[in-house]
């Protein structure tokens, strides 16, 4: 049966690693966030207030195209980060921090609402959670230069928005996974446990927070 799986979660939660492993193990198509080929990221990190709106509009178009492409494929697919997080988490945070003004924020939200109405719903949303100190440690360990400015206050803000969003998300079933005690990269049995929970959730079993 065709499945469209979305992996959501804060920066450093393990979305890309899980997407890669599930794609390999399950034979699903995989799609990832546009970073290397994103024409706005260098300008955004140089001047967030000037380029935040442009970046969010770019991501909106990119993710909508990605979502439609993966949904239309006959193969099951899994996407690292969802289009819904852009509006409910990141654009909201940029607005709260003063990097997107009220006029541009309302314009973005209007455009987002029009776009997502046309998207087929996903089969499952996997929400990865981890404590903010661990997220910060993982971010520092991977050493991406564009993430040098990320601090615990920003991650705390995103974390609070994620918790609010997950409580109201109703487009598909949700599987919440605590990733702080899981090593699905190096421990096959941990990946097996995650796959079992995914299959159970897709089969309609009640959602619980999975701790490994």
GUMILO-875794 format. One record per atom (N, C-alpha, C): residue number from 1; residue in one letter; atom name; x, y, z. Coordinates in pm, 1 decimal. Each point is the difference from the previous one (the first is absolute). Example, Ala and Ser with C-alpha at 12.3 -4.5 7.8 and 13.67 -1.06 7.14 Angstrom:
- 1  A  N  1319.0  -569.0  780.0
- 1  A  CA  -89.0  119.0  0.0
- 1  A  C  90.0  120.0  0.0
- 2  S  N  -35.0  105.0  -72.0
- 2  S  CA  82.0  119.0  6.0
- 2  S  C  -77.0  109.0  73.0
# end
This chain:
- 1  X  N  83.6  -118.7  0.0
- 1  X  CA  -83.6  118.7  0.0
- 1  X  C  87.9  124.8  0.0
- 2  X  N  -38.4  97.8  -83.0
- 2  X  CA  74.7  124.7  -7.3
- 2  X  C  -8.9  75.8  131.8
- 3  X  N  115.8  45.5  50.3
- 3  X  CA  6.4  80.0  122.0
- 3  X  C  82.4  125.8  -24.5
- 4  X  N  -44.3  110.0  60.6
- 4  X  CA  78.3  123.1  -0.1
- 4  X  C  25.9  36.5  145.6
- 5  X  N  126.0  -12.2  40.6
- 5  X  CA  39.8  20.4  138.4
- 5  X  C  76.4  131.9  11.5
- 6  X  N  -32.3  80.1  101.0
- 6  X  CA  72.6  123.3  28.0
- 6  X  C  73.3  -15.0  132.8
- 7  X  N  124.5  47.9  4.1
- 7  X  CA  78.1  -2.6  124.3
- 7  X  C  18.5  143.8  46.5
- 8  X  N  -50.7  29.5  119.9
- 8  X  CA  4.3  135.3  55.1
- 8  X  C  80.5  1.4  128.6
- 9  X  N  50.2  117.0  36.5
- 9  X  CA  70.5  11.9  126.3
- 9  X  C  99.1  114.1  -0.5
- 10  X  N  40.3  39.6  117.7
- 10  X  CA  90.8  111.7  19.6
- 10  X  C  134.9  -26.9  -67.1
- 11  X  N  79.6  103.9  -12.5
- 11  X  CA  134.1  -10.9  -56.6
- 11  X  C  82.9  -93.5  87.3
- 12  X  N  61.5  -101.1  -62.4
- 12  X  CA  82.3  -94.2  74.8
- 12  X  C  -74.2  -118.5  57.0
- 13  X  N  -128.6  -13.1  -31.7
- 13  X  CA  -79.0  -109.5  57.0
- 13  X  C  30.4  -134.8  -64.3
- 14  X  N  60.2  0.3  -119.5
- 14  X  CA  34.6  -125.0  -67.5
- 14  X  C  -84.4  -30.4  -122.1
- 15  X  N  -63.8  101.1  -56.5
- 15  X  CA  -92.5  -20.6  -112.6
- 15  X  C  68.8  -57.5  -123.1
- 16  X  N  112.8  58.1  -37.4
- 16  X  CA  68.8  -45.2  -120.9
- 16  X  C  51.0  -142.4  16.0
- 17  X  N  57.6  -30.8  114.4
- 17  X  CA  51.5  -134.9  24.3
- 17  X  C  -112.2  -102.6  -5.3
- 18  X  N  -113.7  31.8  63.0
- 18  X  CA  -111.7  -93.7  -1.1
- 18  X  C  -56.9  -15.2  -140.3
- 19  X  N  -12.8  109.3  -71.9
- 19  X  CA  -50.9  -6.3  -137.0
- 19  X  C  88.2  -88.3  -87.2
- 20  X  N  131.1  17.9  10.8
- 20  X  CA  94.1  -80.8  -78.0
- 20  X  C  -14.9  -148.3  32.1
- 21  X  N  -2.8  -33.0  129.7
- 21  X  CA  -5.5  -141.1  40.2
- 21  X  C  -131.8  -64.6  -38.1
- 22  X  N  -109.4  71.3  17.5
- 22  X  CA  -129.7  -56.7  -36.5
- 22  X  C  -12.1  -16.9  -151.0
- 23  X  N  52.7  95.5  -74.4
- 23  X  CA  -2.9  -12.3  -145.0
- 23  X  C  75.4  -123.2  -46.5
- 24  X  N  118.4  -20.6  57.2
- 24  X  CA  81.5  -115.5  -37.2
- 24  X  C  -67.9  -131.2  39.2
- 25  X  N  -49.0  -7.1  123.6
- 25  X  CA  -56.3  -124.6  50.7
- 25  X  C  -134.0  -34.4  -65.7
- 26  X  N  -85.1  100.6  -20.0
- 26  X  CA  -135.4  -25.2  -48.7
- 26  X  C  -13.2  10.8  -151.7
- 27  X  N  104.7  48.6  -65.7
- 27  X  CA  -7.0  18.5  -144.6
- 27  X  C  -85.0  118.8  -40.5
- 28  X  N  -10.7  99.5  88.2
- 28  X  CA  -79.5  119.3  -28.3
- 28  X  C  84.8  105.6  -70.2
- 29  X  N  -62.4  79.4  -84.0
- 29  X  CA  65.6  119.5  -53.9
- 29  X  C  25.8  96.5  114.6
- 30  X  N  107.9  73.0  -9.0
- 30  X  CA  32.8  97.7  103.4
- 30  X  C  15.3  139.2  -59.5
- 31  X  N  -34.1  100.0  78.0
- 31  X  CA  19.2  138.6  -41.2
- 31  X  C  46.0  80.0  121.2
- 32  X  N  83.6  100.0  -26.6
- 32  X  CA  63.6  73.5  108.3
- 32  X  C  -15.4  150.6  -19.0
- 33  X  N  28.5  70.6  108.1
- 33  X  CA  -8.0  145.4  -2.2
- 33  X  C  104.7  57.5  -94.6
- 34  X  N  -38.0  104.8  -73.8
- 34  X  CA  91.9  64.4  -93.1
- 34  X  C  95.5  90.4  77.6
- 35  X  N  128.5  -39.0  3.1
- 35  X  CA  99.9  79.8  70.8
- 35  X  C  110.4  43.1  -95.9
- 36  X  N  69.8  -98.0  -59.3
- 36  X  CA  113.9  31.3  -87.6
- 36  X  C  -41.8  80.8  -121.9
- 37  X  N  -122.4  -25.9  -51.4
- 37  X  CA  -44.8  68.7  -120.5
- 37  X  C  -100.0  111.3  30.4
- 38  X  N  -4.1  44.3  125.2
- 38  X  CA  -92.5  106.9  38.2
- 38  X  C  64.2  135.9  -28.0
- 39  X  N  -56.8  79.7  -91.8
- 39  X  CA  64.1  126.4  -38.2
- 39  X  C  -11.4  110.6  104.2
- 40  X  N  -82.1  -20.1  102.9
- 40  X  CA  -22.4  105.2  98.8
- 40  X  C  74.7  -19.7  131.4
- 41  X  N  45.5  -120.7  28.5
- 41  X  CA  58.5  -26.5  131.5
- 41  X  C  120.9  88.9  33.2
- 42  X  N  97.1  18.1  -91.0
- 42  X  CA  113.4  86.8  36.0
- 42  X  C  -43.6  141.8  34.3
- 43  X  N  -91.7  56.1  -79.1
- 43  X  CA  -49.8  135.1  28.5
- 43  X  C  -78.2  3.0  131.0
- 44  X  N  -78.5  -105.4  23.9
- 44  X  CA  -80.1  -6.9  121.9
- 44  X  C  88.7  3.4  123.8
- 45  X  N  105.3  -79.4  2.8
- 45  X  CA  85.4  -3.7  117.4
- 45  X  C  85.5  125.9  14.0
- 46  X  N  18.5  72.0  -109.9
- 46  X  CA  72.3  127.5  7.0
- 46  X  C  -89.4  113.6  50.4
- 47  X  N  -130.3  -6.6  -32.2
- 47  X  CA  -93.6  106.3  40.6
- 47  X  C  -140.2  -59.8  9.1
- 48  X  N  -32.7  -56.9  114.8
- 48  X  CA  -127.4  -71.4  15.8
- 48  X  C  -120.5  90.4  -18.5
- 49  X  N  7.4  122.1  50.0
- 49  X  CA  -115.5  89.5  -9.9
- 49  X  C  -30.3  35.5  -144.9
- 50  X  N  102.1  11.3  -81.4
- 50  X  CA  -19.4  35.9  -140.7
- 50  X  C  -52.4  -117.4  -82.2
- 51  X  N  43.4  -123.2  32.9
- 51  X  CA  -23.8  -112.6  -89.5
- 51  X  C  -91.4  -110.1  55.3
- 52  X  N  -51.6  14.9  120.1
- 52  X  CA  -84.6  -105.2  58.4
- 52  X  C  -124.3  -28.2  -83.0
- 53  X  N  -68.7  103.5  -42.1
- 53  X  CA  -122.5  -19.3  -78.1
- 53  X  C  31.6  -71.4  -131.1
- 54  X  N  105.4  42.8  -68.1
- 54  X  CA  38.8  -62.3  -126.4
- 54  X  C  31.9  -148.0  19.1
- 55  X  N  73.6  -30.0  107.8
- 55  X  CA  37.4  -138.6  27.3
- 55  X  C  -124.0  -85.2  23.3
- 56  X  N  -95.1  49.9  78.5
- 56  X  CA  -119.2  -77.8  30.7
- 56  X  C  -86.4  -22.1  -124.2
- 57  X  N  -7.3  95.6  -87.3
- 57  X  CA  -75.2  -17.8  -124.5
- 57  X  C  68.9  -103.5  -88.2
- 58  X  N  133.5  3.4  -4.1
- 58  X  CA  72.9  -101.8  -75.3
- 58  X  C  -29.4  -139.3  53.8
- 59  X  N  9.4  -16.2  133.2
- 59  X  CA  -26.9  -129.9  60.6
- 59  X  C  -143.1  -45.5  -26.7
- 60  X  N  -94.5  92.0  2.1
- 60  X  CA  -139.1  -35.0  -25.1
- 60  X  C  -15.1  -60.8  -139.4
- 61  X  N  57.7  64.7  -100.4
- 61  X  CA  -8.1  -53.6  -135.8
- 61  X  C  73.9  -131.2  -14.3
- 62  X  N  118.5  -6.7  58.3
- 62  X  CA  81.1  -122.4  -7.9
- 62  X  C  -71.1  -117.7  64.9
- 63  X  N  -51.6  20.6  119.4
- 63  X  CA  -62.6  -111.0  71.8
- 63  X  C  -133.8  -40.7  -62.7
- 64  X  N  -74.1  95.2  -53.1
- 64  X  CA  -125.7  -34.7  -67.2
- 64  X  C  27.9  -86.3  -122.7
- 65  X  N  99.3  37.8  -77.8
- 65  X  CA  38.5  -77.9  -117.8
- 65  X  C  48.4  -139.0  40.9
- 66  X  N  78.7  -6.2  106.1
- 66  X  CA  52.4  -125.7  50.8
- 66  X  C  -114.1  -91.0  48.5
- 67  X  N  -92.5  56.5  76.9
- 67  X  CA  -113.7  -74.7  53.1
- 67  X  C  -84.8  -57.7  -113.6
- 68  X  N  -29.3  82.5  -99.6
- 68  X  CA  -82.3  -45.2  -113.3
- 68  X  C  70.5  -108.7  -79.5
- 69  X  N  129.7  16.0  -21.3
- 69  X  CA  77.6  -99.1  -76.0
- 69  X  C  2.3  -134.0  71.8
- 70  X  N  23.3  1.5  129.8
- 70  X  CA  8.6  -124.6  75.0
- 70  X  C  -137.4  -65.0  15.8
- 71  X  N  -104.9  81.7  9.5
- 71  X  CA  -135.4  -54.6  12.4
- 71  X  C  -46.3  -63.3  -130.9
- 72  X  N  44.0  54.1  -112.8
- 72  X  CA  -44.1  -49.2  -130.0
- 72  X  C  71.4  -128.2  -41.8
- 73  X  N  115.4  -27.3  57.9
- 73  X  CA  76.7  -120.3  -33.1
- 73  X  C  -72.7  -123.3  51.8
- 74  X  N  1.6  -106.7  -77.0
- 74  X  CA  -66.5  -123.8  42.2
- 74  X  C  72.4  -65.3  117.8
- 75  X  N  127.1  33.3  16.5
- 75  X  CA  76.5  -56.0  110.4
- 75  X  C  -29.1  74.1  130.1
- 76  X  N  13.4  -68.8  111.2
- 76  X  CA  -9.0  67.9  128.7
- 76  X  C  119.8  92.2  15.4
- 77  X  N  -19.5  106.6  78.4
- 77  X  CA  103.8  102.0  9.9
- 77  X  C  4.3  56.9  141.7
- 78  X  N  117.1  51.2  35.6
- 78  X  CA  18.7  63.7  130.0
- 78  X  C  75.4  130.7  -19.2
- 79  X  N  -47.2  106.9  65.4
- 79  X  CA  56.4  133.4  -17.8
- 79  X  C  57.1  51.4  131.4
- 80  X  N  123.9  46.0  -5.5
- 80  X  CA  68.7  60.1  114.1
- 80  X  C  -46.4  144.9  13.3
- 81  X  N  -81.6  26.6  99.4
- 81  X  CA  -64.9  127.8  32.2
- 81  X  C  -117.6  26.3  -92.6
- 82  X  N  -107.4  50.2  58.1
- 82  X  CA  -125.4  20.3  -72.2
- 82  X  C  -23.0  146.7  -33.7
- 83  X  N  -85.4  22.7  -97.1
- 83  X  CA  -38.4  135.8  -36.8
- 83  X  C  -74.0  68.2  114.5
- 84  X  N  -67.2  -77.3  83.8
- 84  X  CA  -80.8  56.4  108.0
- 84  X  C  87.0  65.0  106.9
- 85  X  N  119.4  -53.5  21.3
- 85  X  CA  91.0  57.7  98.7
- 85  X  C  46.2  138.8  -39.6
- 86  X  N  10.6  25.3  -128.3
- 86  X  CA  44.2  131.6  -44.6
- 86  X  C  -87.8  110.8  56.3
- 87  X  N  -130.5  -19.4  -8.1
- 87  X  CA  -92.7  104.1  45.7
- 87  X  C  -16.9  -2.5  151.0
- 88  X  N  -23.8  -118.3  55.9
- 88  X  CA  -36.1  -9.3  141.5
- 88  X  C  119.0  11.2  94.6
- 89  X  N  119.9  -22.2  -51.5
- 89  X  CA  118.4  5.4  86.0
- 89  X  C  94.4  113.2  -42.0
- 90  X  N  54.7  -8.6  -120.5
- 90  X  CA  111.3  86.6  -36.2
- 90  X  C  -42.4  141.4  -41.3
- 91  X  N  -100.6  12.5  -82.5
- 91  X  CA  -47.3  134.6  -33.1
- 91  X  C  -54.4  68.8  125.3
- 92  X  N  -69.1  -76.3  82.5
- 92  X  CA  -51.8  55.1  125.6
- 92  X  C  113.5  49.7  88.8
- 93  X  N  108.0  -77.9  9.0
- 93  X  CA  113.6  41.2  82.4
- 93  X  C  67.7  124.2  -57.0
- 94  X  N  17.9  4.5  -129.3
- 94  X  CA  62.3  117.3  -62.5
- 94  X  C  -84.0  125.4  21.5
- 95  X  N  -131.3  -17.2  -2.6
- 95  X  CA  -90.3  112.1  26.8
- 95  X  C  13.2  44.5  145.5
- 96  X  N  0.1  -95.4  92.6
- 96  X  CA  10.2  31.6  142.1
- 96  X  C  132.4  69.5  32.9
- 97  X  N  105.0  -34.0  -73.7
- 97  X  CA  132.1  57.8  24.2
- 97  X  C  19.1  134.2  -70.6
- 98  X  N  -101.6  42.2  -76.7
- 98  X  CA  7.2  128.2  -68.6
- 98  X  C  68.8  -3.9  -134.4
- 99  X  N  26.4  -121.0  -52.0
- 99  X  CA  67.5  -11.7  -129.3
- 99  X  C  -96.9  -0.5  -118.4
- 100  X  N  -128.5  -22.7  26.5
- 100  X  CA  -104.5  15.7  -100.9
- 100  X  C  -102.9  96.0  57.2
- 101  X  N  -25.9  109.2  -68.7
- 101  X  CA  -95.1  96.5  54.0
- 101  X  C  -143.6  -50.8  -14.8
- 102  X  N  -91.9  67.7  64.2
- 102  X  CA  -138.0  -46.6  4.3
- 102  X  C  -62.2  -9.2  -139.1
- 103  X  N  23.1  98.2  -85.6
- 103  X  CA  -57.0  -1.1  -135.4
- 103  X  C  48.5  -120.5  -79.3
- 104  X  N  131.2  -22.7  1.8
- 104  X  CA  54.9  -113.7  -74.2
- 104  X  C  -45.3  -133.0  60.8
- 105  X  N  -13.5  -4.1  131.4
- 105  X  CA  -42.4  -123.1  65.9
- 105  X  C  -142.6  -36.7  -39.8
- 106  X  N  -89.0  97.2  -4.2
- 106  X  CA  -137.3  -26.4  -41.0
- 106  X  C  -6.6  -41.0  -147.3
- 107  X  N  83.5  60.4  -82.8
- 107  X  CA  6.2  -37.8  -141.5
- 107  X  C  47.6  -144.2  -13.7
- 108  X  N  102.6  -34.9  76.8
- 108  X  CA  51.4  -136.9  -4.3
- 108  X  C  -106.1  -100.2  45.5
- 109  X  N  -67.9  28.8  108.6
- 109  X  CA  -101.5  -91.6  51.6
- 109  X  C  -113.8  -19.2  -100.0
- 110  X  N  -38.8  106.1  -66.5
- 110  X  CA  -104.8  -10.3  -101.1
- 110  X  C  44.6  -90.3  -114.8
- 111  X  N  121.5  19.4  -45.6
- 111  X  CA  53.5  -82.7  -108.2
- 111  X  C  12.7  -145.3  44.6
- 112  X  N  48.6  -21.9  121.6
- 112  X  CA  12.7  -135.4  53.7
- 112  X  C  -135.3  -71.3  2.7
- 113  X  N  -101.5  67.9  48.1
- 113  X  CA  -132.6  -62.1  10.8
- 113  X  C  -55.6  -38.5  -136.7
- 114  X  N  24.3  81.2  -100.3
- 114  X  CA  -45.9  -31.2  -135.3
- 114  X  C  73.8  -123.6  -53.3
- 115  X  N  131.3  -4.6  22.6
- 115  X  CA  82.2  -109.4  -52.2
- 115  X  C  -37.2  -132.9  64.5
- 116  X  N  -10.4  -4.1  132.7
- 116  X  CA  -19.5  -129.3  67.1
- 116  X  C  -139.4  -58.3  -24.1
- 117  X  N  -95.2  83.5  -36.7
- 117  X  CA  -133.8  -51.5  -32.4
- 117  X  C  3.5  -95.9  -118.3
- 118  X  N  98.6  16.9  -86.6
- 118  X  CA  10.6  -81.1  -121.8
- 118  X  C  83.9  -126.0  20.1
- 119  X  N  56.6  -17.1  116.9
- 119  X  CA  90.7  -112.7  22.1
- 119  X  C  -74.5  -122.1  51.7
- 120  X  N  31.1  -117.9  -53.4
- 120  X  CA  -58.8  -123.0  56.0
- 120  X  C  53.7  -22.3  140.0
- 121  X  N  -82.6  -48.9  91.8
- 121  X  CA  46.6  -20.1  137.8
- 121  X  C  102.1  -112.4  9.1
- 122  X  N  91.3  7.6  94.5
- 122  X  CA  96.4  -108.9  20.9
- 122  X  C  -67.2  -119.8  65.8
- 123  X  N  70.1  -112.6  -2.0
- 123  X  CA  -48.8  -121.0  67.1
- 123  X  C  36.3  -1.6  147.0
- 124  X  N  115.8  61.3  32.8
- 124  X  CA  49.2  -2.4  138.3
- 124  X  C  98.8  113.8  19.7
- 125  X  N  -7.3  63.3  116.3
- 125  X  CA  99.9  98.1  41.3
- 125  X  C  79.7  -59.7  115.0
- 126  X  N  131.6  -13.7  -18.7
- 126  X  CA  88.8  -44.6  107.7
- 126  X  C  59.9  124.2  64.9
- 127  X  N  -26.0  18.8  127.7
- 127  X  CA  50.1  115.4  73.6
- 127  X  C  112.9  -43.7  91.9
- 128  X  N  122.3  43.3  -31.1
- 128  X  CA  116.8  -33.7  80.5
- 128  X  C  22.6  106.7  107.3
- 129  X  N  17.5  -46.0  123.8
- 129  X  CA  22.2  89.1  113.3
- 129  X  C  131.6  -33.2  68.1
- 130  X  N  64.7  104.5  51.9
- 130  X  CA  118.6  -18.2  83.5
- 130  X  C  16.4  125.3  85.2
- 131  X  N  59.8  -11.3  118.5
- 131  X  CA  21.6  117.1  85.1
- 131  X  C  89.2  102.2  -68.6
- 132  X  N  -25.9  126.8  26.0
- 132  X  CA  74.6  107.9  -65.0
- 132  X  C  151.1  -8.8  24.5
- 133  X  N  48.8  -29.6  121.5
- 133  X  CA  145.9  -11.6  17.5
- 133  X  C  62.7  -105.6  -92.0
- 134  X  N  -72.0  -109.4  -23.3
- 134  X  CA  50.8  -103.8  -89.9
- 134  X  C  -3.0  48.9  -144.9
- 135  X  N  -105.1  70.2  -37.8
- 135  X  CA  -7.3  56.1  -134.9
- 135  X  C  119.2  91.8  -26.1
- 136  X  N  28.5  86.5  97.2
- 136  X  CA  111.0  94.1  -15.3
- 136  X  C  132.4  -74.4  -11.3
- 137  X  N  16.7  -105.5  77.8
- 137  X  CA  122.9  -79.8  -5.4
- 137  X  C  16.3  -64.6  -137.6
- 138  X  N  -109.1  -54.0  -54.9
- 138  X  CA  6.1  -62.4  -132.8
- 138  X  C  32.2  102.3  -108.2
- 139  X  N  -59.1  117.5  10.0
- 139  X  CA  24.1  105.8  -98.6
- 139  X  C  146.5  41.8  2.6
- 140  X  N  54.3  17.6  120.0
- 140  X  CA  140.9  38.7  12.7
- 140  X  C  93.1  -109.2  -51.0
- 141  X  N  -37.6  -125.4  22.1
- 141  X  CA  84.0  -112.4  -42.7
- 141  X  C  7.4  -9.7  -151.7
- 142  X  N  -111.9  24.1  -70.1
- 142  X  CA  5.0  -13.4  -145.7
- 142  X  C  66.6  119.9  -67.0
- 143  X  N  12.6  112.0  69.1
- 143  X  CA  87.0  108.5  -42.8
- 143  X  C  -34.8  69.4  -129.8
- 144  X  N  -127.4  14.6  -29.0
- 144  X  CA  -37.9  74.3  -120.5
- 144  X  C  15.5  149.5  24.9
- 145  X  N  71.4  67.8  -89.6
- 145  X  CA  28.4  142.2  21.5
- 145  X  C  -127.0  84.6  4.5
- 146  X  N  -102.2  -39.5  -78.1
- 146  X  CA  -122.5  80.2  -3.8
- 146  X  C  -80.9  -12.6  128.9
- 147  X  N  37.8  -95.3  86.6
- 147  X  CA  -72.7  -19.6  125.9
- 147  X  C  73.6  58.4  120.2
- 148  X  N  106.1  77.4  -25.1
- 148  X  CA  81.7  52.8  109.6
- 148  X  C  -76.7  93.2  92.4
- 149  X  N  -103.1  65.6  -52.3
- 149  X  CA  -73.2  98.6  80.0
- 149  X  C  -114.5  -62.1  80.4
- 150  X  N  -25.3  -128.0  -16.3
- 150  X  CA  -110.6  -64.9  71.2
- 150  X  C  36.5  -15.9  147.5
- 151  X  N  -90.1  46.0  87.4
- 151  X  CA  23.6  -13.7  142.9
- 151  X  C  -119.3  -67.6  66.8
- 152  X  N  12.6  -25.2  129.9
- 152  X  CA  -105.4  -72.1  71.6
- 152  X  C  -129.7  78.7  6.5
- 153  X  N  7.2  133.1  4.8
- 153  X  CA  -121.9  80.9  5.6
- 153  X  C  -82.1  -18.1  -127.1
- 154  X  N  67.3  -2.8  -114.4
- 154  X  CA  -70.2  -20.2  -127.4
- 154  X  C  -59.3  -140.1  -6.5
- 155  X  N  75.0  -99.9  41.9
- 155  X  CA  -50.9  -137.3  -0.8
- 155  X  C  -117.7  -15.6  95.8
- 156  X  N  5.3  67.4  114.9
- 156  X  CA  -111.9  -2.2  94.2
- 156  X  C  -125.5  59.8  -62.6
- 157  X  N  17.2  109.7  -73.5
- 157  X  CA  -113.3  62.5  -67.2
- 157  X  C  -60.9  -94.6  -102.5
- 158  X  N  84.2  -59.7  -82.9
- 158  X  CA  -48.4  -96.0  -99.4
- 158  X  C  -68.7  -117.9  66.9
- 159  X  N  58.5  -48.5  108.4
- 159  X  CA  -56.9  -114.1  71.4
- 159  X  C  -140.7  30.6  50.8
- 160  X  N  -20.3  120.0  52.3
- 160  X  CA  -133.1  37.5  48.6
- 160  X  C  -100.6  6.8  -114.2
- 161  X  N  44.0  49.1  -115.2
- 161  X  CA  -89.1  6.4  -116.2
- 161  X  C  -32.8  -139.8  -52.0
- 162  X  N  99.8  -88.7  2.0
- 162  X  CA  -25.8  -137.8  -43.0
- 162  X  C  -105.3  -65.1  88.5
- 163  X  N  9.7  19.1  130.5
- 163  X  CA  -95.8  -61.5  91.8
- 163  X  C  -141.3  52.8  -24.9
- 164  X  N  -13.1  128.0  -24.6
- 164  X  CA  -131.2  58.5  -30.6
- 164  X  C  -54.9  -54.5  -131.0
- 165  X  N  86.7  -8.4  -99.4
- 165  X  CA  -44.0  -44.6  -132.4
- 165  X  C  -43.1  -146.2  0.7
- 166  X  N  76.5  -85.4  64.6
- 166  X  CA  -32.0  -142.2  3.0
- 166  X  C  -135.1  -24.6  66.9
- 167  X  N  -33.7  80.7  98.7
- 167  X  CA  -128.2  -17.9  68.9
- 167  X  C  -119.4  26.0  -90.6
- 168  X  N  17.3  84.9  -102.5
- 168  X  CA  -113.0  33.9  -87.2
- 168  X  C  8.8  -65.1  -137.7
- 169  X  N  111.7  -67.3  -29.8
- 169  X  CA  17.9  -60.4  -132.7
- 169  X  C  -96.4  -117.3  -15.9
- 170  X  N  -82.0  3.7  -105.2
- 170  X  CA  -102.7  -103.7  -17.2
- 170  X  C  -14.4  -49.1  -143.8
- 171  X  N  101.9  22.0  -82.0
- 171  X  CA  -8.6  -41.7  -139.7
- 171  X  C  23.8  -149.3  -18.6
- 172  X  N  64.5  -62.3  96.9
- 172  X  CA  31.4  -143.4  -7.5
- 172  X  C  39.7  -46.7  138.9
- 173  X  N  16.7  -131.9  19.5
- 173  X  CA  50.6  -48.4  128.9
- 173  X  C  140.4  53.1  28.3
- 174  X  N  31.8  12.0  129.1
- 174  X  CA  130.6  47.9  44.1
- 174  X  C  66.8  -108.3  84.5
- 175  X  N  128.6  -22.6  -23.9
- 175  X  CA  80.3  -87.7  84.3
- 175  X  C  110.1  84.4  62.6
- 176  X  N  -3.9  16.7  132.2
- 176  X  CA  100.8  77.9  71.0
- 176  X  C  109.7  -92.9  50.6
- 177  X  N  124.8  32.7  -34.1
- 177  X  CA  114.1  -83.4  37.6
- 177  X  C  102.1  85.8  73.9
- 178  X  N  33.9  -41.6  121.6
- 178  X  CA  108.6  64.2  73.9
- 178  X  C  132.0  -54.1  -53.7
- 179  X  N  78.4  85.8  -62.8
- 179  X  CA  122.2  -46.6  -66.0
- 179  X  C  122.7  6.8  88.7
- 180  X  N  -13.1  49.9  125.1
- 180  X  CA  118.8  14.8  83.9
- 180  X  C  57.9  -133.7  44.6
- 181  X  N  -82.7  -103.0  10.8
- 181  X  CA  48.6  -131.8  42.3
- 181  X  C  5.8  -100.8  -114.8
- 182  X  N  -14.0  48.3  -122.6
- 182  X  CA  2.1  -87.9  -116.7
- 182  X  C  122.4  28.5  -85.9
- 183  X  N  61.3  -104.1  -51.8
- 183  X  CA  111.2  14.0  -94.3
- 183  X  C  -31.7  -86.2  -122.3
- 184  X  N  -91.9  52.2  -84.2
- 184  X  CA  -41.2  -78.5  -116.7
- 184  X  C  103.1  3.7  -111.7
- 185  X  N  108.8  75.3  18.7
- 185  X  CA  108.0  1.1  -98.3
- 185  X  C  92.8  -119.0  21.4
- 186  X  N  35.8  -27.4  126.5
- 186  X  CA  100.8  -102.5  29.8
- 186  X  C  -57.2  -127.6  60.9
- 187  X  N  -125.0  3.3  44.0
- 187  X  CA  -59.0  -116.5  65.2
- 187  X  C  -122.2  -47.8  -77.7
- 188  X  N  15.6  -105.4  -79.7
- 188  X  CA  -111.0  -49.6  -82.0
- 188  X  C  -125.5  -32.9  80.5
- 189  X  N  15.7  -45.7  123.7
- 189  X  CA  -118.4  -35.9  78.5
- 189  X  C  -83.0  123.4  33.7
- 190  X  N  64.8  115.5  14.9
- 190  X  CA  -74.5  123.7  24.5
- 190  X  C  -80.0  39.5  -124.2
- 191  X  N  61.5  -17.0  -117.0
- 191  X  CA  -73.3  27.9  -123.0
- 191  X  C  -115.5  -97.3  -16.2
- 192  X  N  21.0  -126.0  36.2
- 192  X  CA  -107.6  -99.3  -5.2
- 192  X  C  -117.4  42.8  88.1
- 193  X  N  30.2  51.5  118.8
- 193  X  CA  -104.4  44.4  91.2
- 193  X  C  -80.1  115.6  -60.3
- 194  X  N  70.4  92.5  -63.1
- 194  X  CA  -68.0  114.1  -62.8
- 194  X  C  -90.0  -48.5  -113.0
- 195  X  N  50.6  -91.0  -82.4
- 195  X  CA  -79.1  -51.9  -111.9
- 195  X  C  -125.1  -71.0  51.3
- 196  X  N  13.6  -76.0  106.4
- 196  X  CA  -116.7  -68.1  57.4
- 196  X  C  -106.0  100.3  45.4
- 197  X  N  43.6  107.4  63.9
- 197  X  CA  -95.3  101.3  46.1
- 197  X  C  -65.5  71.8  -118.2
- 198  X  N  76.4  23.7  -106.5
- 198  X  CA  -56.8  63.1  -120.0
- 198  X  C  -107.7  -89.8  -60.0
- 199  X  N  30.8  -127.1  -11.8
- 199  X  CA  -96.6  -93.0  -58.4
- 199  X  C  -125.3  -12.0  86.2
- 200  X  N  17.2  0.6  131.1
- 200  X  CA  -115.1  -4.1  89.9
- 200  X  C  -85.3  125.4  -14.0
- 201  X  N  65.0  114.9  -8.9
- 201  X  CA  -75.1  126.7  -11.3
- 201  X  C  -72.9  7.4  -133.1
- 202  X  N  64.2  -46.9  -107.3
- 202  X  CA  -66.1  -1.8  -130.6
- 202  X  C  -117.9  -97.0  -1.8
- 203  X  N  8.6  -103.3  83.3
- 203  X  CA  -108.2  -97.2  11.0
- 203  X  C  -115.1  48.9  87.5
- 204  X  N  16.7  117.7  60.2
- 204  X  CA  -108.9  59.2  76.8
- 204  X  C  8.6  -14.7  148.8
- 205  X  N  114.4  -48.3  52.1
- 205  X  CA  12.5  -12.3  144.6
- 205  X  C  14.6  137.7  62.4
- 206  X  N  -43.6  12.1  123.8
- 206  X  CA  -1.2  129.3  69.5
- 206  X  C  138.7  55.7  17.1
- 207  X  N  11.9  131.9  -11.9
- 207  X  CA  129.2  65.1  9.2
- 207  X  C  46.6  9.7  145.2
- 208  X  N  126.7  -36.7  21.0
- 208  X  CA  64.9  19.9  128.5
- 208  X  C  137.1  62.2  -27.7
- 209  X  N  60.2  60.6  101.3
- 209  X  CA  135.1  49.9  -16.0
- 209  X  C  95.8  -117.1  12.3
- 210  X  N  77.4  -23.3  -105.3
- 210  X  CA  90.2  -115.7  -5.5
- 210  X  C  137.3  43.6  49.3
- 211  X  N  50.6  -66.8  102.7
- 211  X  CA  128.3  34.3  60.8
- 211  X  C  110.6  -99.5  -31.5
- 212  X  N  -30.1  -98.3  -82.9
- 212  X  CA  102.0  -98.4  -31.5
- 212  X  C  -2.3  -116.2  98.3
# end
